Amino acid sequence: MGDTRTRSARKRKRDSETRFTVWVALAANLVICVAKAVGGVFAGSPALLSEAAHSAADSMNEVFLLASVKRSRRPADRRHPFGYGKERFFWSLLAAVGIFVTGGCFSVFLGIEAFRSGGSESHEGYPIGFAVLLVALLAEGASLVRAVRQVRGAAAEAGHSLREEIRVGRDPTLRTVLAEDGTACVGVLLAMAGMGLHMATGQVAYEASASILIGVLLVYVAYTLGKGARAQLIGEAADPEVQRGVRELLLKQPEIDSVTALLTMRLSPDSALLAASVDLTPGYDSETVEDAMVRIKEELKTRWPELDQVFLDVTDAAAARRTAARDQGAAGS
């Protein structure tokens, strides 16, 4: 019971940290979105307007992510016996779609329109645009630092490197915020480069190209995030190290002769289901086997706390072999 309360406390703490990280990103994006939009209209800058669309997409996505954290913690009920953990994956998928449509496609559209129209040669509003982008870079950078700090903590807890945690991290909410903030910083730098080259050369093509590059970057990020959320939503297996460790632990038990099947599925960022079919070693009575199964389940949950749904299907290997031999003998005669 104490271990269960400790695990619940850890989950609540992680969720609280994730919510705070998302709130920081949302506050930064809302302020920056308004500033970019006003500056973009005043300066007539397609790159700055693309960045405003980018921030609008990020703001909408943060609302999705906050909803995912809250809804995923609802307790299990009769219609959802394994809980609502996959809400995280669903809302993360919607966030990826939002990045693709609102951010990526609109930015590409603005860039193409700038190429077609030729743009304006007036740069009166560009100093204001640069000031807005500089403030945006500082705000996005602060949000990115917060996200990286939390990802580093999650990596240390899981025993991963920072790069590995970013690549295979379990929490799609945190991964989405990190991707958004990192992409936002790159997007601001592209917009500043495009505006600067436009001012220096008088060629709007540079700024239009920056807008298209921002859009392409957002489309790629959206595709990557959507692909990961889709895999988790369909039903992704637990980490390979966990699967290997579970198999080794089961095979070390004197009551188990072999493991014929071992299936896992992640139910939420910190919860997984395990279903294993094991053959028993001959000579154990039913009461001993029952006690052994209870002991093994507790050991599995203690070693891997995320395995909160464990099902062991017990068979008798010797009996199965004898039955198969009799069936073959009957068929031969």
Buried (B, 14 or more C-beta within 10 A) or exposed (E): EEEEEEBEEEBEEBBEBBBEBBEBBBBBBBBBBBBBBBBBEBBBBBBBBBBBBBBBBBBBBBBBBBBBBBBBBEEEEEEEEBBBBBBBBBBBBBBBBBBBBBBBBBBBBBBBBBBEEEBBEEBEBBEBBBEBBEBBBBBBBBBBEBBBEBBBEBBEEBEBEBEEBBEEBBBBBBBBBBBBBBBBBBBBBBBBBBBBBBBEEEBBBBBBBBBBBBBBBBBBBBBEBBEBBBEBBEBBBBBEEBBEBBEEBBEEBEBBBEBEEBBBBBBBBBBBBBBBBBBBBEEBEEEEBEEBBEEBBEEBBEEBBBBBBBEBEBBBBBEEEEEEEEEEEEEEE
